[in-house]
Amino acid sequence: MAVKIRLARRGRKKAATYDIVVADARAPRDGRFVEKLGTYNPNTNPATIVYDADRAFYWVMNGAQPTETVRAMLAYRGVLLRRHLQLGVTKGALTQEVADQRYQDWLSEKDAKIEAKKTGLTDTKAEARKQQLAAETKVKEARATALAAKQAAALAAATPAAPAEAAATEGTTETAETSAEAAA
């Protein structure tokens, strides 16, 4: 029986998540499987890969062939490196302690890189938000300045008209007084 490690699609339309499964190569994609190793969610940044590393290593060592996508995930998470080191131990090229130490060193570096990417994305998002707020504040201040200038212009236009109206009103008062004197 040819055994493959592959993805089985789950989730809803346009929001897929996948199960990492060990299945017979002849079984359908979402059909019967031998064992579920974990899950893969490509909708997050970085993509979330939750799996049982020991069982994945067991299946890879026993000849299960991963698909290209799963091979990339297993390489990303270190299962294929662990297999490579274990084959070196089997052939006598290095000892088990050295292989385990190399694997742990690589794993800690990889976890640090993943964590740095997550914090970098968070920092980038926060910086973008800060810049967006600054731009919105600048636009708001420009609008407030333009509105104040428009109101000042309207007030200035209304103010010279007021003395002219006052002069016109005074003129009518004087005319009324003059006509009252003329009538007397």
Secondary structure by P-SEA (a helix, b strand, c coil): ccccbbbbbbccccbbbbbbcccccccccccccccccbbbbcccccbbbbccaaaaaaaaaabbbbcaaaaaaaaaacaaaaaaaaaaaaaccccaaaaaaaaaaaaaaaaaaaaaaaaaaaaaaaaaaaaaaaaaaaaaaaaaaaaaaaaaaaaaaaaaaaaaaaaaaaaaaaaaaaaaaaac
